[in-house]
Amino acid sequence: MQIEKSAMAGTLESSDALVTVEPGNQGIELEISSSVMNQYGRQIRATVLETLERLEVKSGHVTVVDKGALDCTLKARVECAVFRSCDKSAAGIPWGGVIR
Amino acid sequence: MIKRPKPERFRLRRTMMFMNAQKPGLIKDAYIYGCDSIMLDLEDAVAENQKDAARFSLYHALTTIDYGETEVIVRINGLDTPHWQEDIRVCVAGGADGIRIAKCESAQDVRTVEAAVEAAEREFGVEVGRTLLMAALESPKGILNAYEICSASDRMLGCAISGGDFRKCMQTKFQPDGVDMLVARGQMLMAARAAGVQCFDTVFTDLDDNEGFEAEVRQNKAMGFDGKSLINPKQIRLVHQIFAPTEKEVMQAEAMVRAFREAAAAGIGVFTVNGKMVDVAFIPGAERTLRLAKACGMYEGDLV
């Protein structure tokens, strides 16, 4: 998928993350800030990059403000932001396909 | 991916707790509270512009979090919205045990949902017939059609009344003695029993009114409800306490079932247990008491 316009998903509540995606053409530029950066920063980065790779997002600017989200929440927020950026988040989602 | 066991159409459902499917902080550990069922909500708890995000969140919760013995039901958006079809796809793909149909008013509503569920089961390679259904009756029309709704599908596990919307339709509001919904509760219960499905009461929303809550739960039990919808974990324990049989009831039920089986083997139809007449008509109720007692940890025998 290609990030076509800016889109956001998530909140700044505890156990959640706010993910913003913006179009770009220099590969994936990932910015993370987290309340648990020291303990989980690497894992958060790995989960976000894996999710983007699964969605075949090759470039774009991605910002994650993490408030202690579990992996499954991070995935859900990244996926939703990417699908929103293509106006494809409302229906026909490939559950169990690239969303897994 | 967590594979949930095949849902049981009739199981213990004393407590069904609502949870906003969009809030990760809530749904990640919903199973620890010990309610019989959790109800992940895609409908009223989720803002109109977050319906899409709630589905992503729901899908990963369903496939990642091990809810164990807790039943997982999802409340989908009404059939008059643009959301319900995608809601059904995500529920089935994620392996939810059941779907609660909001604002159900007719057997046709149930059949419409059932057709979409079956299509989704085929799309995602889920066993056809696995996903259970239940109906939320929120209007006078829904209550009047309760019997046809409850008997519209073999997937139906039961129905529940939704007090907020129903009272609005009836131009009344909550009354401590329950008179505002007495007829509706009674009619829905009768319809559910006639159709052979379970029946659940509405939520009690004033979390500070403990006495009012207890009175309502006692009335629910007296009327014959299977359980109640809840909005807060702190309501679970009281419902389980009130719905549990007393020790005396358990002993009496055990004596009845045991005596009945012995008598039946000896060719006797009616007899007495502890001075009370017993015949075959008492046995299903006694067996139900024993099953409930077993679920509550009060009975460890092998009669049920």
Chai-1 contact restraints between the chains, C-beta under 6 A:
chainA,res_idxA,chainB,res_idxB,connection_type,confidence,min_distance_angstrom,max_distance_angstrom,comment,restraint_id
A,A9,B,A53,contact,1.0,0.0,6.0,A-B,restraint_1
A,S14,B,G25,contact,1.0,0.0,6.0,A-B,restraint_2
A,S15,B,P24,contact,1.0,0.0,6.0,A-B,restraint_3
A,S15,B,G25,contact,1.0,0.0,6.0,A-B,restraint_4
A,D16,B,P24,contact,1.0,0.0,6.0,A-B,restraint_5
A,L70,B,K28,contact,1.0,0.0,6.0,A-B,restraint_6
A,C72,B,H60,contact,1.0,0.0,6.0,A-B,restraint_7
A,C72,B,T64,contact,1.0,0.0,6.0,A-B,restraint_8
A,T73,B,P24,contact,1.0,0.0,6.0,A-B,restraint_9
A,K75,B,H60,contact,1.0,0.0,6.0,A-B,restraint_10
A,A76,B,F56,contact,1.0,0.0,6.0,A-B,restraint_11
A,A76,B,S57,contact,1.0,0.0,6.0,A-B,restraint_12
A,A76,B,H60,contact,1.0,0.0,6.0,A-B,restraint_13
A,E79,B,F56,contact,1.0,0.0,6.0,A-B,restraint_14
A,C80,B,A53,contact,1.0,0.0,6.0,A-B,restraint_15
A,C80,B,F56,contact,1.0,0.0,6.0,A-B,restraint_16
A,S89,B,D52,contact,1.0,0.0,6.0,A-B,restraint_17
A,A90,B,D52,contact,1.0,0.0,6.0,A-B,restraint_18
A,A91,B,E86,contact,1.0,0.0,6.0,A-B,restraint_19
A,W95,B,Y59,contact,1.0,0.0,6.0,A-B,restraint_20
A,W95,B,V90,contact,1.0,0.0,6.0,A-B,restraint_21
A,W95,B,A93,contact,1.0,0.0,6.0,A-B,restraint_22
A,G96,B,A93,contact,1.0,0.0,6.0,A-B,restraint_23
A,G96,B,F124,contact,1.0,0.0,6.0,A-B,restraint_24
